[in-house]
Amino acid sequence: MDKLFEMIPFKPADILLPHDCDMSRWSVVACDQYTSQPEYWQRVADYVGRSPSTLNLVLPESCLEGPNVETDIMEINNTMSRYLRDGCFDVFPGALIYVERQLHGGKTRRGIVGMVDLDQYDYEPGSPALVRATEGTVLSRIPPRVAVRKNALIELPHVMLLCDDRESTVMQPLSALTGEMEKVYDFELMEQGGHITGWLMTDKHQQLLSEALCKLGDPAAFRAKYGVGEDVSVMLFAVGDGNHSLATAKECYERQKRLVPPEQWADLPARYALVELCDLHDESLQFEPIHRVVFGVKPEQLLADLMNALPGAYEGEGEGHSFSYITRSGKGTVTVPNPAAQLAVGTLQNFLDDWLLNHPGAGIDYIHGEDVVEELSQRADAVGFLLPAMGKEELFPTVIHDGVLPRKTFSMGHANDKRFYLEARKIR
């Protein structure tokens, strides 16, 4: 199987799954969700009780900079060691797991759990790597995550990679072949997470996947799909969820590389990170816009500065990039013709970044719902900006041309639809 995936940055892994375990208590949602809702995590803790659970193997995002973080990390590492020592896991060597998750709303999301080669991933904007970040990585967010991962014995992924498979050549053939596969889990996720089923892919199915991914990564097909020249490097995968988690895995790998000679790098478990690969065009993947509210401002002045800073900007709908604004005094729309950025969010965010640097008394918040923007914009010192949803088809071309998306461009589904921790892999 190694030769099948030799030229692909996504590969089979030695996957760990718990046995003799209540799976609905084992599997919990990604730690970066519900950060402002401690009651959610308390319900989860009450439900899990003393059962084996991934809840005991991850650190909630809200605790990353807490006063007890070092003790929390030590307890997590001790629990990992105990689970391994007690034989809590079955090992599936050289495995890929095909996953179907019926979301709470009824749609089914398909994916494949395997590992990504971190030597072929880069989060720097404009990177020519096969695997690229979709949003700017905030470097200050990496060290606290490194503190959690650097001594961990196992990893549990909530990273979702996306491929731009417009012809449905990757997931669709596998969905028709599950009768040939061994079912390795099938259970209801907690807290309206839906239902999840996983099947162990055979050698035949791994070969089908390898062939499909090789075709997606063919340089000639890539250039034709995106209308780019030979000087543009192939981008096979984009990081959909978990940008900072994958950047953390990369940093931990780079640290280990500095401790051993180059001929040993290929054998470092840290060279790889467990992920779930999904198709960008899966109908269950919904891209929702993330809006902006700027506080501590004189609304009229901010809007005037915006109009002056963006060449040709005018009030009203038109050709180019358009976005709406809301203040206590009323609403309007700004259109920017011939924009330099690929997306309206890029046009607005580039202006706001510069403007906020020169107005230290102002602040910005990123909001998911239009109704919340409407409410917050009734403050006398606030301006809300409503942005259009980004089309899925814009994701890969924007990253290819612009390097990365502006931060907080889109949200991929609701919190209860995010990836749940389930599979694991030894990284030391």
C-alpha positions in Angstrom: 0.0 0.0 0.0 2.9 2.4 0.6 3.7 2.6 -3.1 0.1 3.4 -3.9 0.3 6.6 -1.9 3.9 7.4 -2.5 3.1 10.6 -4.5 0.1 11.6 -2.5 0.3 13.7 0.8 -2.6 11.6 2.3 -1.9 8.1 3.4 -3.1 5.1 5.4 -2.2 5.2 9.2 -2.0 2.9 12.1 -5.4 4.0 13.6 -6.4 3.4 17.2 -10.1 2.8 18.1 -11.4 2.1 21.6 -12.9 -1.3 22.3 -15.4 -2.5 25.0 -16.4 1.2 25.3 -19.6 3.2 25.2 -18.8 5.1 22.0 -21.5 7.7 22.6 -19.5 8.7 25.7 -16.1 8.2 24.1 -16.7 10.7 21.2 -16.9 14.4 22.0 -17.0 17.5 19.7 -13.9 19.5 18.8 -12.3 21.4 21.7 -12.6 24.8 19.9 -16.4 24.7 19.9 -18.8 26.2 22.6 -15.9 28.2 24.1 -18.4 30.8 25.5 -20.8 28.2 26.7 -19.3 26.4 29.8 -22.7 24.8 30.4 -22.3 22.7 27.3 -19.0 21.2 28.5 -20.5 20.7 31.9 -23.4 18.7 30.4 -20.8 16.6 28.5 -18.8 16.0 31.6 -21.9 14.9 33.5 -22.9 12.6 30.7 -19.4 11.0 30.3 -19.0 10.5 34.1 -16.2 8.0 34.8 -16.4 6.3 31.4 -13.4 6.3 29.0 -13.7 9.4 26.8 -11.8 11.6 24.5 -13.0 14.4 26.8 -10.2 13.3 29.1 -7.6 13.4 26.2 -8.1 17.0 24.9 -7.9 20.5 26.4 -10.9 22.8 25.7 -9.9 25.9 23.8 -11.1 28.1 26.7 -8.5 26.5 29.0 -5.5 27.1 26.8 -4.4 30.1 28.8 -6.0 29.3 32.1 -4.3 29.3 35.5 -4.2 25.5 35.7 -3.1 24.7 32.1 0.1 23.0 33.1 -1.7 20.7 35.5 -4.4 20.0 33.0 -1.9 19.0 30.3 0.0 16.7 32.7 -3.3 15.0 33.6 -4.2 14.6 29.9 -0.8 13.0 29.2 -1.2 10.7 32.2 -4.6 9.6 31.0 -3.2 8.9 27.5 -0.5 6.7 29.1 -3.1 4.9 31.2 -5.4 4.2 28.3 -2.5 2.8 26.3 -1.2 0.8 29.2 -4.6 -0.7 30.0 -5.1 -1.8 26.4 -8.0 0.5 25.8 -7.4 0.6 22.0 -7.5 -1.8 19.1 -4.9 -1.1 16.4 -5.8 -1.1 12.7 -2.4 -1.0 10.9 -2.1 0.7 7.5 -5.8 1.7 7.7 -8.1 4.2 6.0 -11.6 4.5 7.4 -14.5 5.6 5.2 -17.0 7.6 7.3 -20.6 8.6 6.8 -22.0 11.0 9.3 -25.7 11.8 9.3 -25.9 15.3 10.6 -28.6 16.5 13.0 -30.3 18.3 10.1 -30.5 15.1 8.1 -27.8 15.5 5.5 -25.0 12.9 5.2 -21.3 14.0 5.2 -18.8 11.6 3.8 -15.1 11.5 4.6 -12.0 9.3 4.9 -9.8 9.2 8.0 -6.1 8.9 7.2 -2.9 10.9 7.8 -1.4 13.9 6.0 2.3 14.2 5.3 3.4 17.4 7.1 6.4 17.7 4.8 3.9 18.5 2.1 1.9 21.0 4.1 2.7 24.7 4.7 0.6 27.4 6.3 2.6 30.3 5.0 0.6 32.5 2.6 1.5 32.0 -1.0 3.1 28.6 -0.3 3.4 26.2 -3.3 2.8 23.1 -1.1 0.3 20.4 -2.1 -1.5 21.0 1.2 -2.3 24.6 2.2 -4.0 26.6 4.9 -7.2 28.4 3.9 -6.8 31.3 6.4 -4.0 33.3 7.8 -2.4 31.5 10.7 -2.1 33.6 13.9 1.4 32.6 15.1 0.6 33.6 18.7 -2.0 30.9 18.9 0.5 28.1 18.2 2.7 28.0 21.3 -0.1 27.2 23.8 -1.2 24.4 21.5 2.3 23.1 21.1 2.5 22.9 24.9 -0.5 20.4 24.7 0.9 18.3 21.9 4.7 18.2 22.4 4.7 15.5 25.0 1.4 13.8 24.1 1.6 10.1 23.3 -1.4 10.1 20.9 -3.3 12.5 18.7 -7.0 12.8 18.2 -8.0 14.8 15.0 -10.6 17.4 14.4 -8.8 18.6 11.3 -10.8 18.4 8.1 -9.0 18.5 4.7 -10.9 19.4 1.6 -10.4 18.3 -2.0 -12.0 20.0 -5.0 -13.6 17.0 -6.5 -16.1 18.5 -8.9 -16.8 15.1 -10.6 -17.4 13.2 -7.3 -14.6 10.7 -8.1 -13.3 10.2 -4.5 -16.2 9.6 -2.1 -19.1 8.5 -4.4 -17.5 5.2 -5.5 -16.8 4.3 -1.9 -20.3 5.0 -0.7 -21.6 2.3 -3.1 -19.1 -0.3 -1.8 -19.6 -0.3 2.0 -21.1 -3.8 1.8 -17.5 -5.0 0.9 -16.0 -3.3 4.0 -15.8 -4.2 7.7 -17.9 -1.9 9.9 -15.8 -0.6 12.8 -18.2 1.7 14.5 -21.8 2.7 14.2 -23.4 4.9 16.9 -25.3 8.0 17.9 -23.2 11.1 18.8 -24.0 13.1 21.9 -25.6 16.6 22.0 -27.4 16.5 18.7 -24.2 15.5 16.8 -26.0 13.1 14.6 -25.1 9.5 13.8 -21.7 8.2 12.6 -20.7 5.0 10.9 -17.1 4.0 9.9 -15.9 1.2 7.6 -12.4 -0.2 7.2 -11.3 0.2 3.6 -9.8 -2.9 1.9 -6.7 -2.9 -0.4 -9.1 -2.6 -3.3 -10.8 0.5 -1.9 -7.4 2.1 -1.0 -6.3 1.6 -4.6 -9.5 3.2 -5.9 -8.8 6.2 -3.6 -5.2 6.4 -4.7 -6.1 6.5 -8.4 -8.7 9.2 -7.9 -6.4 11.4 -5.9 -3.6 11.0 -8.4 -5.9 12.2 -11.1 -7.0 15.2 -9.0 -3.3 16.1 -8.5 -2.3 15.7 -12.1 -0.5 19.0 -13.1 -2.2 19.3 -16.5 -5.6 18.7 -15.1 -4.9 21.2 -12.3 -3.9 23.9 -14.8 -6.9 23.3 -16.9 -9.3 23.3 -14.0 -8.1 26.7 -12.6 -6.9 28.3 -15.7 -3.3 28.8 -14.5 0.1 28.6 -16.1 2.9 26.0 -15.6 4.5 28.3 -13.1 1.7 27.7 -10.6 2.2 24.7 -8.3 -0.5 22.1 -7.8 -2.7 22.5 -4.7 -4.4 19.2 -3.9 -5.8 19.8 -0.4 -7.0 22.8 1.5 -7.5 22.8 5.3 -11.2 23.3 5.9 -11.3 23.1 9.7 -8.5 23.0 12.2 -6.0 25.3 10.5 -4.2 26.1 13.8 -4.3 22.5 15.0 -2.5 21.3 11.8 -0.1 24.3 12.1 0.7 23.1 15.7 1.4 19.5 14.4 3.8 21.0 11.8 5.6 23.0 14.5 6.0 20.0 16.7 7.4 18.0 13.7 9.8 20.7 12.8 11.1 20.7 16.4 11.7 17.0 16.3 13.5 17.3 13.0 16.1 19.6 14.7 16.9 16.8 17.2 17.7 14.0 14.7 19.7 13.6 11.5 17.8 14.1 8.2 17.9 10.4 7.3 15.7 9.7 10.3 13.0 12.3 9.5 10.9 9.9 7.4 10.5 7.5 10.3 9.3 10.2 12.8 5.7 9.5 13.8 5.4 13.3 14.2 5.9 13.7 10.4 2.2 12.9 10.0 -1.1 14.1 11.4 -4.4 12.2 11.5 -7.1 14.1 9.6 -10.5 13.5 7.8 -10.5 14.1 4.1 -13.8 15.5 2.7 -15.0 16.7 -0.7 -15.6 20.4 -0.9 -18.7 19.8 -3.0 -20.4 17.4 -0.5 -23.9 18.9 -0.2 -23.7 18.7 3.6 -20.8 21.2 3.8 -22.4 24.6 4.1 -20.3 27.8 3.9 -21.8 30.5 6.1 -20.5 34.1 6.1 -18.9 35.6 9.2 -19.8 39.3 9.6 -18.0 42.2 11.3 -19.0 44.7 13.9 -16.5 47.6 14.7 -16.9 49.2 18.1 -15.6 52.4 19.7 -15.9 54.5 16.6 -17.7 57.5 15.1 -19.8 55.7 12.5 -19.8 58.6 10.0 -16.1 59.0 10.2 -15.4 55.3 9.7 -17.7 55.1 6.7 -16.1 58.2 5.2 -12.6 56.8 5.6 -13.7 53.6 4.0 -15.1 55.4 1.0 -11.9 57.4 0.6 -9.6 54.5 1.0 -11.2 52.2 -1.5 -10.7 53.4 -5.1 -13.9 54.2 -6.9 -16.1 53.1 -4.0 -19.7 54.3 -4.2 -23.0 53.9 -2.4 -25.4 51.3 -3.8 -25.3 48.0 -5.5 -23.2 47.5 -8.6 -20.5 45.6 -10.4 -17.5 44.6 -8.2 -17.5 43.8 -4.4 -20.6 44.9 -2.5 -21.2 44.7 1.3 -23.8 46.3 3.5 -23.3 48.4 6.6 -25.6 49.0 9.6 -25.5 51.9 12.1 -28.0 53.3 14.6 -28.8 55.9 11.9 -29.6 53.5 9.1 -28.4 51.0 6.5 -26.6 51.2 3.2 -24.5 49.3 0.7 -21.0 50.0 -0.6 -19.7 48.8 -3.9 -16.0 48.7 -4.8 -15.4 48.3 -8.6 -12.3 46.5 -10.0 -11.3 45.2 -6.5 -7.7 43.8 -6.0 -8.8 41.0 -3.7 -10.7 37.9 -4.9 -13.5 38.2 -2.3 -15.6 41.1 -0.8 -14.4 40.0 2.7 -10.8 40.6 1.5 -11.6 44.1 0.3 -13.3 45.0 3.6 -10.8 43.3 5.9 -7.7 44.8 4.3 -9.2 48.2 4.9 -10.3 47.4 8.5 -6.9 46.0 9.4 -5.1 49.2 8.3 -7.8 51.4 9.8 -7.8 49.7 13.2 -4.0 50.0 13.4 -4.4 53.8 13.3 -7.4 53.8 15.8 -6.2 51.9 18.8 -9.4 52.8 20.8 -11.6 50.8 18.3 -12.2 47.1 18.4 -13.7 44.4 16.1 -15.8 41.4 16.7 -16.7 38.6 14.2 -20.3 37.6 14.2 -22.2 34.6 12.5 -25.8 35.8 12.5 -27.3 38.8 10.8 -29.7 39.3 13.6 -26.8 39.7 16.1 -25.1 42.2 13.8 -28.4 44.2 13.6 -28.7 44.2 17.4 -25.0 45.2 18.1 -25.1 47.9 15.5 -27.7 49.9 17.4 -24.9 51.1 19.7 -24.0 54.7 19.1 -20.3 53.8 18.6 -20.7 50.8 16.3 -20.8 49.9 12.7 -21.9 46.5 11.4 -20.8 45.0 8.1 -22.8 42.2 6.5 -20.8 40.2 4.0 -22.1 37.9 1.2 -21.6 34.1 1.6 -18.6 32.8 -0.2 -19.3 30.2 -2.9 -17.6 26.9 -2.4 -16.2 27.1 -5.9 -14.3 30.2 -4.9 -12.2 28.5 -2.1 -9.5 26.8 -4.1 -9.0 29.6 -6.7 -8.8 32.2 -4.0 -6.1 30.3 -2.0 -4.3 29.6 -5.3 -4.3 33.3 -6.3 -4.3 35.2 -3.0 -2.3 32.8 -0.8 -4.9 32.5 2.0 -8.4 33.8 2.6 -8.8 36.8 4.9 -9.3 35.5 8.5 -12.8 34.7 9.5 -14.1 34.4 6.0 -16.5 31.6 6.5 -17.8 29.0 8.9 -18.2 25.4 7.8 -21.4 24.3 9.4 -22.9 24.7 12.9 -21.0 23.8 16.1 -22.8 20.4 16.6 -21.8 19.5 13.0 -18.1 19.9 13.6 -15.9 16.9 13.7 -16.1 14.8 16.9 -13.0 13.2 18.3 -13.1 9.4 17.7 -10.0 7.8 16.1 -6.5 8.2 17.5 -2.9 7.6 16.5 0.4 7.3 18.4 2.7 10.2 17.7 5.6 9.2 19.9 
